[in-house]
């Protein structure tokens, strides 16, 4: 009985502890690309939202399908927080046209109101991959990072999460939820 009471007391105390603030690791500049619908995509539509980004390509036989499956899991796990958005950018804009991205998105049961697949000019994507997200170049080599990036409402990078690392999804979900709880 005493052990149960002690454990319950610890749970109550732990719930009162404020989470430590997540570091700011960079800022994402304003950008314009093209969505899987073929419509222009302006990053201003992400402002005021917590969002998660990754880089993939549709013909990948390596980690991309698994990363996209993880994004689908993230989409499902945050269904109760519809303000959380997801963004997958291609590293193969020559092949990954809007119709190709739309077909790929449907395979992963993308919610088009929350998960965006983006393509565009290779130079813009390269600048974003290297300088903004600090992940990878988009140079035609089709090499890319397997990290996900969590971005806050002010377009600030608040975390990097590597696919395949222990507890990466749990940690990313925790941080997304923490950012969603921050005052606006």
N, C-alpha and C positions, 0 to 999 in steps of 0.2 A: 504494500500500500504506500509506504513512504517513497519507494523507488518510483512508483507511478506518479505520485504528487510532485516529486522532484523533477521528473521528466516533463511533466505538464508545465511546471514553473519555468523551466528552461525554454520551452517552446514559446511561452508568452513573452519572456524577456527577449528572445531572439527576434520576435516579430516587431518589437519596439525599436530595434536597432536600425538606424538609417543606413541604406545602402551607400557604399562609397561612390562618389561621382566618377563617371567614366572620363578618361582623358580625352582631350581634343588632339587629334593626330593629323589634322589638315582640313582644308576646305575645298569643296567642290564648286568650281565656277559655274556660272550660267552656261547652258549648252542647248543646242538644237540638233536633233537627229530625226529619224523617220521611224514610226512604229510599225508593228506587224500589220496594221490596217492600211498602210500606205500613206497615212496622214502625218503631217509634221508633228513632232513631239518636242515640246518646249519644257525644259527642266523647271520652269516656274510652276508647273503643275505639281511638282514634288514639294515645293516650299510649304512649310507648315505641317509636313508629314514626317514620321520616322520611316526610313526606307532601307532596303537591303539590295545591294547590287552584286552582280557577278559578270564574268566574261566567259562566253561559250562559243561554239560554232556547231551548226546543225549536222555536219557530216562526221563529227568526231566519234571515234569508236573507243576512246579512252574515258576520261573522267567526266566529260560534258553531260552525257545522259544521267549519270549518277548525281551530278551537281544539280541538274534540272529536277530530278526526283526529290532532292533535298529542298529545293525551292518550293516544289509542290507541297512537301510536308510542312514547310514554314507557312505557306499560304493557308493550309488547313489548320495549323496550330494557332494561327492568329486570326481565325475567322471571327472571333468575338471582338477583335480590335480592327474594324474595317479601315481605319485610318492608316494602318501599316501597309506600305506599298512595296512592290518588288520590281526590280529592273534587271533584265538580262541583256547584255550588249554583245554583239557578235565581234569576233576577231577575224571573220571571213566575209567582209561586206561584198566582195565580188560575187560570191555564191549566195549568201544569205539575204536575198531580196525580201521585201515585205511578204509576198505570197509564200515563200519558203519558210519564213519565220512564223507565219500564221499557221501553217500546217504543223510545224514543230510544236508550237504553243498548244494546239488542240490535242496533240498526243499526250501532253502533260497536264491536260485538263485545267488550263490556265483560266483564272477569273479575269476577264478583260478589263474589269473596272479596278483591279488591284495589281496585276502583274503585266508588265510591258516588256516586249521584246523589241530591241532597237538596233537599227543599222544606220548607215550614213557614209559620208566621205571618210576614206581611210585615214586621211591626215587628222580629221577631227577625232576619230576614234582612237588613233594613236596618241594624240595629245591628252585625251582623257585617261587612257590606260596608263601612260607613263607619268604624267605630271599631276593629274588630279587624284586618281585613285591609287597611284603608287603601286601598281600591280604588274603590268606587262606592256610590252609594245604591241601594236597592231600594225604589222609590217608585211603581211603576206606569208609569214613563216608558220602560222597557225599554232604557235606555242603561246601558252597563257598560264596565268596563275590559277590555282585551285582554291584561292581564298575568296571569301565573301566579305563585303564591306558593309558595316552598319553606319548609316548616316542619320543625323538628327534633324530636327525641324528647321534648323538654320543652315543646312547643307554642310555641316561639319562632320568629318569622319570621327566616329567614336569607338570603333573597334574593327579588327581584322580577325577572321575565323577561318582556319584551314580545313577544308573538306578532308575527312579521314582521320583527323586527330581525335583522341578520346574526348568525349563529351562536348565536341564542338557545337552540335545542334542545341544541346541543353544550355550551354553558356551563351550562345547567340540569342536564343529565345529569352533567356533571363535578361540580357542587356537590352533587347528590343522592348520588352515589357517595362523595364526600369525607365528607359528614355520616354516611353509613352506616358508614364506617370509624372514626369517632370512638369512643373508649371509651364504654361504657355507664355 
